[in-house]
Amino acid sequence: MTYRAGWIHYTNVAPILDSLELPPSVTAITGVPTEMNAALLSGQVDIANISAVEFIRHADILEALPDFSVAVLGPVYSVNLFHTRSLARVRRIALTAQSAMSVALLEVLLREWGLTPVLERAEGDAESLLNQGYDGVLRIGDSALREWYGVAGPLTPQTTMTSLPNTGRGITVTDLACAWFDLTGHPFTFAVWAYRKDNPPPADLIQAMREARREGIGHLAAVAQRHAARLGLPERVVQHYLWNFRYHLEAPDRLGLHEFAAKAVPGHAELTFGPRPGRREEVRSGQR
Ligand SMILES: C=C(O[C@@H]1C=C(C(=O)O)C=C[C@H]1O)C(=O)O
């Protein structure tokens, strides 16, 4: 029987997906996070990299792969609140309909900061929404990365990649993953690869994903070069963006995930993960 996958194919997943050769029994569609969340929950696909908050909300029926994540420790550069006043004075924030995770994260952060701006769904790029009466705009993914660079760039040869700018053109960019780190000291896990508990993925798909990730991470400069050209961004910016991600759902990423779950979805069902790869398999697939 065919096993159906749904991939969020933002640039941050390129190190896993670009080299992925699907086994013959697997088909795949692609879309933005809210589309893939819905596709998994409606049964249109059997596995998807979904917004982690949807995994938490549906932890009673979903399980996640034990060693795949899109997570960061500190800034992410592509989950951005663009604002024209100081955070404490922001009154009206436009939210993208593409994202479940960043909206949930923003709600947690606003609560922790004691702020209560109006949140509204509105599509468009950050600058035009800021010109339409919003003083805050939440954006994610490739367009958010490009818009951050539009505000903070261009980088000079002297810019060190450890202190990238976050202001320009009268706009400040608050990186929500960085704000999460400031609050908790933990990584933020944006996405996990989830499937229904009664329908786990075939072993050859998981194996292919692990091989593709090893290939992608092993050739990150080439992945960055390809996507920098597509995004119209400098190669070193995209390379920095990509190597910054944590793709293996390691213990700190799980810690961050559980901490977020407790804050965002109190009373959620226990989070469950598939079995970790066995030692033999790890050695065979070249992982440590
Ligand atoms: C960090 C990002 O992660 C993505 C953001 C998601 C969301 O906001 O719902 C979902 C999946 C992630 O891959 C991003 O695309 O900017």
The ligand as a MOL file (V3000), in Angstrom:
LIG
                    3D

  0  0  0     0  0            999 V3000
M  V30 BEGIN CTAB
M  V30 COUNTS 16 16 0 0 0
M  V30 BEGIN ATOM
M  V30 1 C 11.5590 27.9740 11.8830 0
M  V30 2 C 10.6180 27.6970 11.0380 0
M  V30 3 O 9.9800 26.5180 11.2560 0
M  V30 4 C 8.7250 26.1360 10.7220 0
M  V30 5 C 7.6320 26.8600 11.3680 0
M  V30 6 C 6.3970 26.2770 11.5640 0
M  V30 7 C 5.2480 27.0770 12.1040 0
M  V30 8 O 5.4680 28.2630 12.3800 0
M  V30 9 O 4.1290 26.5380 12.2650 0
M  V30 10 C 6.2200 24.9150 11.2560 0
M  V30 11 C 7.2780 24.1560 10.8660 0
M  V30 12 C 8.6450 24.6470 10.9240 0
M  V30 13 O 9.4820 23.9920 9.9970 0
M  V30 14 C 10.3610 28.5610 9.8700 0
M  V30 15 O 9.8970 28.0640 8.8650 0
M  V30 16 O 10.7060 29.7490 9.9040 0
M  V30 END ATOM
M  V30 BEGIN BOND
M  V30 1 2 1 2
M  V30 2 1 2 3
M  V30 3 1 2 14
M  V30 4 1 3 4
M  V30 5 1 4 5
M  V30 6 1 4 12
M  V30 7 2 5 6
M  V30 8 1 6 7
M  V30 9 1 6 10
M  V30 10 2 7 8
M  V30 11 1 7 9
M  V30 12 2 10 11
M  V30 13 1 11 12
M  V30 14 1 12 13
M  V30 15 2 14 15
M  V30 16 1 14 16
M  V30 END BOND
M  V30 END CTAB
M  END
